[in-house]
Amino acid sequence: MQLFDGNELKKVAEIKAKYPESKAALLPVLWMVQEKQGWISQEAMQYVGDLLGIPNEHILGVVTFYTMFNNKPKGKYHLQICTNVSCMLRGGYELFNFVSDKLGIKNNEITDDGMFTIEEVECLGSCGTSPMMQVNNKDYYENLTTEKVENIINNFKTGHEN
Amino acid sequence: MANTKVIVGLGSCGIAAGAGKVYDELLRIREADNLDFELKKTSCIGMCFKEPLVEIIDDTGSYLYGEVDIKKADEILEKHIQNFSPIKEYIVKSDKYESVYKNYFDGQVKITLRNCGNINPESIDDYEESGGYEAIKKIGNERISANEIIKTILDSGLRGRGGGGFPTGLKWKFANNNRSKDKYIICNADEGDPGAFMDRSVLEGDPHSELEGMIIGAYSIGATEGVIYCRAEYPLAIKRLNIAIIQARERGYLGKDILGIEGFDFDLYIKEGAGAFVCGEETALIASVEGERGMPRKRPPFPAVSGLWRKPTNINNVETFANIPWIIVNGALAYAKYGTEKSKGTKVFALTGKIKNGGLVEVPMGITIKDIIYKLGGGIIGDKKFKAVQLGGPSGGCIPEYLSHTIVDYDSVNATGAIMGSGGMVVMDETTCMVDMARFFLEFTCKESCGKCTYCRVGTKRMLEILTRITQGEGKDGDIEKLEELAYQIKDGSLCGLGQTAPNPVLTTIKYFRDEYEAHIRDKKCPSVYCKKLLTYEIIEEKCTGCMVCKRGCPTKAITGEKKVPHIIHQELCIQCGDCYSKCKFDSIKVF
């Protein structure tokens, strides 16, 4: 498996050069893999292990320890709904259950068309405007209601901007 | 008006509320109508509950508009900018009018958040114009020694804002005493406490103050390299930090012989986490930077002696670093003027949960919790009864309403059984079940336990099982005592802060709300009418019209009755799903 191209390999070399031990490059390089592929497969772990000279079991340990590393494919839109305390107090679970019912998938599952994954996540620090959802580790949607979230999902489905 | 500035708040909260679109609209109209004003970006001012916020500063004063959508933006441009007529009803703060949010602003003293919501976080010029990098210039110009800085920080009384409350000056002194050639300084930006988001706001709103604080710290302890360990859940913070680092290098604030001080070489980089609450613990954080799973290790040796790559390492929190430049410029006394005898200065609190004004506030230490909740926070949503506030997240505890006169300082808060933590204040009202709240926090710590210590890994699970049983109506006599016994075992048998504090939410809820536990266990009732399995649904005969909506929707056919005749719920069949309650249009179902 040749996962990275020349530029990416150059970036890996730069990351490695920052640290006295190449193991420290593991998290950033795994992030690169996930950004490129959307998730981190067994083959990718092996590739990273060879690249950095790290045993595979260590990489598997790291990937499964950190909750943001995906060891399964995700949908095009990864809906991360916070159900931690501030969101819970303002309807985070109701929101999660609503989306789960609407899309017909459970936590960490993917819809048949590959469009959506929902995930119940821990606090993302937008507690003052809860309940909230983050999409693809990037965009925050806050002060949500079931109507608002339905609208957001419909826009994703139809390719409209949110 | 040539001198008019229009400033849009583009923190995460602002963007989520649509501030990006508002900014684009303002830009579009300015170009289309050839209007003469300067359009600027800033970050969150703390008023998350009124986002998107747009401030207009002109020759007559400053006007902060709240909840600005595209339509309002057009209206503001037309009336305020073109016709010089501010729209009073949209204004949340102004030096011209008395604001309904007067208490929210007047109660605050902004030191940590001094620049948040005022400058463009992506502009080093903005930071310098507002007094940024003055502290390190002062150090360079006046040749202030590391020891003098440490003394200033000690005299200021600043204590670690990450939750530990250890005197920052003392920490630096220990690190400075170490003669090792290589030392590291780390900024702990792994803000994971549920309900706390002040670090995110500082990083998004004023990243240069963070860098400046770290540079001063590095100079004081003799560190050559710095790491900002930031949780990956904060993409905007990471983006803005990266921009700030590049700008600081260009201006010579990072690099070699900084400020012409020979031999003062320092640079830093960001290390992103990947989602693990435990990485906020310092030894777990170091393991994570090194590329390991984030598992804490035994101390001693403390990181100050052997930390990152076995070199002496000093770790401070985001909020702590943000205060440093201000203290150097304004002096220790100016900082120590605020606060109480043992807790000096100001503290940022995140107001969340059942509170009207959800957002950030920065207050002098020593004000009461009640004042924060009612004066600054505006009180409880729907004016319901205030029950308790959780301070310190899952490591902290609840403080009941009758202790809300408690002042915020490290010692007073600790005395209640809660902790200051990083400053998350999760407000709960009469509808919040405290047993379920304890169960919730245990579920969190159980999930987030790294698994190294048996007591933390298995003990939290056992506690969670008992709490789950209680909330499902299967509590037994002796459960409370068993919870307490387990709690102390977990506290004693865990290596790191996560396990040592995990039982706190249970212990404090038992201490202050024992009657709720007893009601669940003995009477099989939830006094807050929250725990589903313990609810009873009944039809109020006088109100029921016999419309049959509830009967048709009931999944267990527990409701019987003829059309236009009051229905009956058969309790032995009811599964407490609440479907009838939510569907009844005549409020004829009561729940208790």
Interface residues (C-beta under 8 A of the other chain):
Chain A: K18 Y19 P20 E21 K23 A24 A25 L26 L27 P28 L30 W31 I54 G61 V62 F65 Y66 T67 M68 F69 N84 V85 S86 M88 L89 R90 E122 C123 L124 G125 S126 C127 G128 T129 S130 M132 Q134 N137 K138 D139 Y140 Y141 E142 N143
Chain B: S12 C13 I15 A16 A17 C48 F49 E51 E191 G192 D193 P194 G195 A196 F197 D199 R200 A232 E233 Y234 P235 Y269 K271 E272 G273 A274 G275 A276 F277 S288 V289 E290 G291 E292 R293 G294 W309 A350 L351 T352 G353 K354 G358 G359 L360 Q390 G393 G424 V426 M428 T432 M437 F440 F441 F444 K447 E448 C450
